[in-house]
Amino acid sequence: MLAGHAAAMPRGAARERTIAVRDSMEGAHSMDDEARLRQLGYKQELRRELNLLKNFAVSFGLLSMLTGLGGFYYFGFSYGGPVIPVWGWPLVVFFTFTIALSMAEICSALPTSGGVYFWSGVLAGPYGPLFSWISGWLQMLGQVGMTAGVEYTLVRFLEQMIQVQNPDFALTGSQLFGIYCGFIIFHASINCISTKLLGFLSMASVCWHVVGTLTIVIGLPIIAPTRQSANWVFTEFIPPNPAPAPEGVGIGNDFYVFTVGLLLCQWAMVGYDTSAHVAEETKNAAFAGPVGLLMAITGSFICGWMFLISLTFSIQDVANTQLGGTFAIFKDCFTGRYGSPDRALSFMVIIFVAANFCGTFCITANSRLLYAFARDNGVFGSRYWKQVNSRTGTPVNAVIFMSLGAIALGTPVIGSTVAFNAIASIGIIGMILSYLVPIFLRVTLARTWFKKGPVHMGRFSFFLVILCLPTAYPITKDNLNYAPVAVGSLLILSLSWWIISARKWFKGPVRNVDTGNKTSTLAEAYMQGELDDNDSDGALANEKGSTGGGKESVEGH
């Protein structure tokens, strides 16, 4: 009978009914998300226009294995040869995934734009203000460093593409910095338009990365005049010259060399917490955020490993690869096959466009972090950086501020490869340290009161020491790894600021809605069960009843 009724229903009516059901379901999710966010202490200000697939796509686009692995292949290959990219990638992803599993569990329980900053604040209990302060500043540094590293890589990609037609071309320091600033402004402008545009670009990015990766993975070995043997690709270890710098790297220990080479892979596997930073713009965020995070790592691993294996099989000249990396492999293959490197531009464009997607989503992530940190008055000028543009529904001021931060970080180091390696390491160290803070708190202070969300699992891992190590000996001003200096300076400054002033006024994550509860901080509220996801509708009704719709109290705050 039901089947007959469905068959009798006009096709147009059936389509309208399907759309109505889908819209009703999305509306229900939106209300649940808004209620849950209010229960966590915040009003809905950003527009929820992302679904699970788009949430995954934003993180996948930021990870951009074509940008990270393509840009740093020369570095990993120079410190160990084929085994570094081929086996270093799955090794790094394995340890990354153990961290990500724990982060996904916390993201599911606490889906807000603050990400690890917010998690640290509520999981630390009475120490919430201190831990959220430290993790917030660590991630601010990490996000800016990551953005600067990606934008610098993009400029170098452009320079190498021009060199295909003009081998003697080289950007001057001022030209390089000008283009660097131009790319940042371009990507910031995209982020100011709308979340819907970011959702569209995220899907375009996934398609570009997947199709582009397959094009290179299949096409490059076919074009390559000769291919390396499987034994060489999967087992060959080529240590760098152990002579003191600058003739060599001054490192004679193979294990040390191997761990330094792993930086190639770690550079391409950081920033996956972007899925958490866009949680307040994602429907069904408690599920879509953590699942999108894990999907991004999994997809990046598969595409990245295929890409690395294809590159390594296609190497024509080891010395050229050590100097020029991915683009040198492209040029050698096309020159060997066609007598000219001109057609290599087709593959270079794939990576260049992918890097633009990556740069765009880097600014998406760091602007949402600043927005959340400012919402809790954690930075100077918070009232400006927490504003959401009423027309676009995006935190335009936060986008501008974090873009200027990336420009400032790039100012003193542009043109120096060693300095660039340092700012990339700064990004990684800041990000991973901030990741470990809430995981540590989850298994220590919050172990008795942590309430799981719909996605739960996990435990954690390591990886920071090698990012602080010198990459050449003897250490001089030209090869010193400045990353530990920068991160150490930030820790000293932030802790000093905390002791002198911030501890008196910074309360960590605090409500900007009145739910009728009396706890002063969200850390205290979480300990007492006020943030538990067990009565979202009641919390929303209570909030509306106590604030007259929630607007007057919010604006007053």
PyMOL commands that set and color helices and strands:
alter all, ss='L'
color gray80, all
select helices_A, chain A and resi 2-8+11-39+52-63+65-78+83-109+116-123+125-165+173-193+195-223+230-235+254-261+263-267+274-277+279-281+285-313+318-338+342-375+382-385+396-410+417-443+465-468+483-505+522-527+536-547+551-556
alter helices_A, ss='H'
color red, helices_A
deselect
rebuild
show_as cartoon
